[in-house]
Amino acid sequence: MLFLSSTEKKQWVGWFNEIRANNLAPGQSPYAARNNLRPAFDFYCGTMLAADGNTAAGRAWMTAGAMIEDDGLFLNTFLAGFLERRAGRLAMPEQVFADPRPYVHFTTVPIMRESRLKFMEQCAHSLSERKKPLRMLDIGCGDGGLTARLLQHLRDAGRVGDIGEILLVDPSAGMLELARRTVEGALPGVKINVMRGRIEEIAGRLEGMFDLAVCSLSYHHMTYEQKIAHLRELKPHLDNLILFELDANNDLPELHTPELALSIYQSYARLTDFVFSHDAPVEVAQDCVDRFLMTEVVSLLTQARGLRNDYHMLRRQWLELFEQELRPEFECRCDSSCYDDEYFALFTIHYARV
């Protein structure tokens, strides 16, 4: 992904302050970000103004940015349309995952499906063969589809034999029920338990050891500091921790900073483009974007660090966290990309008990 230099961060803040103070429209602004980052700068200005309540000016900047967007990055376009459907309000439409269907559709997008296949291959390559019945913890299980396919893949690869227990954890009752049915259908006869809540709410209540814990796009809802605290609670209960995550700079940057805006612009523009490029009815794709992705975007743009819903970290920050908190008892078995382009990446990290 692309980053701003220290000088550029200061320039963006200074330019925006003058734009806001003088009520400058996009065509009146003399400020010039890097050519390839001009749409992202317009996004930064537009979202800052919209967050301030100046929706008309904010949409004008987003519309200007939309006119020069390319290379599969169209977040100005998507967000301007979202605001129009929401009567101009930069507000979250509902709680994320209140309805499982938008998330389920998201998992069928080709890029996500292909990345999950790579994730499963990487798990099989880095996981040691298990002779005893496997005890698995799925943190943020979603619809259970990945859980079922991963275990089937590990069986086919000879890494797993009998499965003793699967513990599904998710804050959404709808997701848990769907996940239970999905896993039971794919793995009949396997003992399945569920715990409703976020991992930070239940980590202290876990009992015994889990051979494998999987976190698929599910451990990023906490700040870096909270991740440390709850990883320490999890550590005594795990033999293997495997993470599948988005590489983004959405944790440490504070609200209304250029670096946060640029990270959001790149990662969510890519995700949204992937959703709309998928061969699905327009209303289904629109529902997925509005009720899933845009809910996260609005949270990141309007809520301070410590209050927002998501804290996707950079891959190097995850590695720093694991090195700091899991060693020397654990070692890194895998650090591999599942998808990677100039603006967006998904990756696997696996730490195993020595």
C-alpha positions in Angstrom: 0.0 0.0 0.0 1.0 3.6 -0.4 2.0 5.9 2.5 2.4 9.6 3.0 5.8 11.2 4.0 6.0 13.3 7.2 6.0 16.4 5.0 2.9 15.3 3.1 1.0 14.6 6.3 1.6 18.1 7.5 0.8 19.5 4.1 -2.6 17.7 3.9 -3.6 19.0 7.3 -2.5 22.5 6.5 -4.3 22.5 3.1 -7.5 21.2 4.6 -7.5 23.8 7.4 -7.3 26.5 4.7 -10.0 24.9 2.6 -12.3 24.7 5.6 -11.5 28.2 6.8 -12.0 29.8 3.4 -14.9 27.5 2.3 -13.0 26.6 -0.8 -14.6 24.4 -3.5 -12.4 21.8 -5.3 -11.9 24.0 -8.3 -10.8 26.9 -6.2 -8.1 25.0 -4.3 -4.5 25.7 -5.3 -3.2 22.7 -3.3 -1.7 19.8 -5.2 -1.1 16.4 -3.7 0.9 13.8 -5.7 -1.0 13.3 -8.9 -1.8 9.6 -8.1 -3.0 10.6 -4.6 -5.3 13.5 -5.7 -8.5 11.4 -5.4 -7.4 10.3 -1.9 -6.8 13.9 -0.9 -10.3 14.8 -2.2 -11.6 11.9 -0.1 -9.8 13.2 2.9 -11.2 16.7 2.5 -14.7 15.4 1.6 -15.0 13.1 4.6 -13.6 15.6 7.0 -16.2 18.2 5.9 -19.0 15.6 6.0 -17.9 14.5 9.5 -18.1 18.2 10.6 -21.7 18.3 9.3 -21.0 20.2 6.2 -22.4 17.5 4.0 -22.9 19.5 0.8 -19.3 20.7 0.7 -18.1 17.2 1.6 -20.0 15.7 -1.3 -18.6 18.3 -3.6 -15.1 17.2 -2.8 -16.0 13.6 -3.1 -17.6 14.2 -6.5 -14.5 16.0 -7.6 -12.4 13.1 -6.5 -14.8 10.7 -8.2 -14.1 12.4 -11.6 -10.4 11.6 -11.4 -10.5 8.1 -9.8 -9.0 5.1 -11.7 -7.0 1.9 -11.2 -9.9 0.2 -9.4 -10.0 2.8 -6.6 -13.4 4.4 -6.6 -14.2 5.1 -2.9 -15.2 8.7 -3.6 -17.8 7.4 -6.0 -19.1 4.7 -3.7 -19.2 6.9 -0.6 -20.9 9.8 -2.4 -23.6 7.3 -3.5 -23.9 6.0 0.0 -24.5 9.5 1.3 -27.1 10.1 -1.3 -29.0 7.0 -0.2 -28.6 8.1 3.4 -30.1 11.6 3.0 -26.6 13.0 3.1 -25.7 11.7 6.6 -22.3 10.2 7.3 -23.8 7.8 9.8 -23.6 4.0 10.3 -26.8 2.3 9.0 -26.8 -0.5 11.5 -24.6 -2.8 13.6 -22.2 -4.8 11.5 -23.3 -8.4 11.1 -26.8 -7.8 12.5 -27.8 -9.6 9.3 -25.4 -12.4 8.2 -26.4 -12.2 4.5 -24.1 -9.2 3.4 -21.1 -10.9 5.0 -22.0 -14.3 3.4 -22.1 -12.6 0.0 -18.8 -10.9 0.7 -17.2 -14.3 1.2 -18.3 -15.4 -2.3 -16.4 -12.6 -4.1 -13.8 -14.3 -6.3 -10.8 -12.5 -4.7 -12.0 -13.5 -1.2 -12.7 -17.1 -2.3 -9.3 -17.4 -3.9 -7.5 -15.8 -1.0 -9.2 -18.2 1.4 -8.1 -21.2 -0.7 -4.5 -19.9 -0.4 -5.0 -19.5 3.3 -6.1 -23.1 3.6 -3.1 -24.3 1.6 -0.7 -22.3 3.8 -2.3 -23.7 6.9 -1.8 -27.3 5.6 1.8 -26.4 4.7 2.8 -25.0 8.1 0.7 -27.1 10.5 2.3 -30.2 11.9 0.5 -33.6 11.6 -1.9 -34.3 14.5 -2.3 -37.9 15.7 -4.7 -37.1 18.5 -8.3 -35.8 18.0 -8.1 -32.1 17.1 -9.6 -29.4 19.4 -10.2 -26.2 17.4 -11.1 -22.7 18.5 -12.6 -20.5 15.7 -12.4 -16.8 16.8 -15.1 -14.9 14.9 -16.4 -17.9 13.0 -18.7 -15.9 10.7 -21.0 -18.3 8.8 -18.8 -21.3 9.5 -18.0 -21.9 5.8 -14.2 -21.4 6.2 -14.1 -23.5 9.3 -15.7 -26.5 7.5 -13.6 -26.2 4.4 -10.4 -25.7 6.3 -10.9 -28.8 8.4 -11.8 -30.8 5.3 -8.7 -29.5 3.6 -6.5 -30.4 6.6 -7.9 -33.9 6.6 -7.3 -34.3 2.9 -3.7 -33.1 3.4 -3.1 -35.6 6.2 -2.6 -32.9 8.9 -5.7 -33.8 10.9 -7.4 -37.1 11.6 -10.2 -37.2 14.1 -11.8 -34.0 15.3 -12.6 -34.0 19.0 -14.2 -30.6 19.4 -14.9 -27.3 17.6 -15.6 -24.2 19.6 -17.3 -21.5 17.5 -17.0 -17.9 18.9 -18.9 -14.9 17.4 -20.7 -11.9 18.8 -23.6 -12.4 16.4 -26.3 -14.9 17.3 -27.3 -15.1 13.7 -23.8 -15.9 12.6 -23.4 -18.6 15.3 -26.6 -20.4 14.4 -25.6 -20.3 10.7 -22.1 -21.5 11.5 -23.3 -24.4 13.7 -25.6 -25.6 10.9 -22.9 -25.2 8.3 -20.2 -27.1 10.3 -22.6 -29.8 11.4 -23.7 -30.4 7.8 -20.1 -30.6 6.6 -18.7 -32.6 9.5 -21.5 -34.8 10.9 -20.9 -36.3 14.3 -18.3 -33.8 15.4 -18.8 -32.2 18.8 -19.6 -28.5 18.3 -19.9 -25.9 21.0 -20.7 -22.2 20.7 -19.9 -19.1 22.7 -21.5 -15.8 21.9 -19.4 -12.8 22.4 -16.1 -11.1 21.4 -12.9 -12.9 22.2 -11.9 -10.3 24.8 -15.2 -11.1 26.6 -14.6 -14.9 26.7 -10.8 -15.4 26.6 -10.7 -15.6 30.4 -13.4 -18.3 30.4 -11.6 -20.7 28.1 -10.7 -24.1 29.5 -8.0 -26.5 28.5 -5.8 -26.5 25.5 -6.7 -26.0 21.8 -4.6 -27.6 19.2 -5.6 -24.9 16.7 -7.0 -21.4 17.0 -8.0 -19.6 13.8 -8.7 -15.8 13.5 -10.1 -15.0 10.0 -10.7 -11.3 9.7 -11.9 -11.4 13.3 -9.1 -10.2 15.6 -9.0 -6.6 14.3 -11.8 -5.1 16.3 -9.5 -4.2 19.2 -6.8 -1.6 19.5 -3.1 -2.6 19.6 -3.1 -2.3 23.3 -6.2 -4.4 23.7 -4.8 -7.1 21.4 -1.8 -7.4 23.7 -4.0 -7.9 26.8 -6.2 -10.5 25.3 -3.4 -12.3 23.4 -1.8 -12.8 26.8 -5.1 -14.4 28.0 -5.3 -16.7 25.0 -1.6 -17.8 24.9 -1.8 -20.4 27.7 -4.7 -22.2 25.9 -3.1 -22.5 22.4 -0.7 -24.7 20.5 -1.2 -23.0 17.1 -2.5 -19.6 16.3 -3.3 -18.9 12.6 -4.3 -15.4 11.5 -5.9 -14.4 8.1 -6.0 -10.6 7.9 -6.1 -7.5 5.8 -3.0 -5.4 5.6 -4.1 -1.9 6.4 -3.0 1.1 8.6 -6.3 1.5 10.5 -5.2 1.0 14.1 -2.6 3.4 15.3 -3.6 6.5 13.3 -6.0 8.8 15.2 -9.3 10.0 13.9 -9.2 12.7 11.1 -5.6 12.1 10.2 -4.4 12.0 6.6 -2.7 8.6 7.1 -5.9 7.0 8.3 -7.9 8.5 5.4 -5.3 7.2 2.9 -5.4 3.8 4.4 -9.2 3.7 4.3 -9.2 5.0 0.8 -7.0 2.2 -0.5 -8.3 -0.8 1.4 -12.0 -0.1 1.2 -11.9 1.1 -2.4 -10.4 -2.2 -3.3 -12.9 -4.2 -1.3 -15.9 -2.3 -2.6 -14.6 -2.7 -6.2 -14.2 -6.4 -5.6 -17.8 -6.7 -4.4 -19.3 -4.7 -7.4 -17.1 -6.6 -9.9 -18.6 -9.9 -8.8 -21.3 -11.4 -11.0 -24.2 -10.9 -8.7 -27.5 -8.8 -8.7 -26.8 -5.1 -8.2 -29.1 -5.0 -5.2 -27.2 -7.8 -3.5 -23.8 -6.1 -4.1 -25.3 -2.7 -2.9 -26.6 -4.3 0.2 -23.3 -5.9 1.0 -21.5 -2.6 0.6 -24.0 -0.4 2.5 -24.7 -2.8 5.4 -21.2 -4.2 5.8 -18.3 -2.3 4.3 -19.7 1.2 4.6 -20.6 0.6 8.2 -16.9 0.0 8.9 -15.8 3.0 6.7 -18.2 5.4 8.6 -17.0 4.1 11.9 -13.4 4.7 11.0 -14.2 8.2 9.7 -16.3 9.4 12.6 -15.3 7.6 15.8 -12.2 8.2 17.8 -9.6 5.5 18.4 -11.0 3.3 21.2 -14.6 3.7 20.1 -14.5 2.7 16.4 -15.4 -0.8 15.2 -12.2 -1.8 13.4 -8.5 -1.6 13.8 -6.9 -3.4 10.9 -3.1 -3.4 11.4 -0.2 -3.5 9.0 1.3 -6.9 8.5 4.6 -5.8 10.1 2.6 -4.6 13.2 1.0 -8.1 13.6 4.5 -9.7 13.4 5.8 -7.3 16.0 2.9 -8.1 18.3 3.3 -11.8 17.9 7.1 -11.7 18.3 6.6 -9.6 21.5 3.9 -11.6 23.1 4.3 -15.2 21.9 8.0 -15.8 21.9 9.9 -17.7 23.1 7.2 -20.3 23.6 6.0 -19.9 20.0 7.8 -19.6 16.7 6.7 -18.3 13.3 5.8 -21.1 10.9 4.2 -19.0 8.1 4.1 -15.4 6.9 2.7 -15.5 3.4 0.5 -13.4 1.1 -2.9 -14.6 0.1 -3.5 -11.6 -2.2 -1.3 -8.6 -2.9 -1.4 -5.6 -5.2 -0.1 -2.0 -4.9 -2.9 -0.9 -2.6 -4.4 -4.0 -0.9 -3.2 -7.2 0.6 -4.5 -10.2 2.5 -2.0 -12.5 4.4 -1.6 -15.5 6.7 0.6 -15.6 9.8 1.0 -18.8 11.8 2.7 -19.1 15.2 3.2 -22.5 16.7 4.2 -23.6 20.2 7.8 -24.9 20.2 
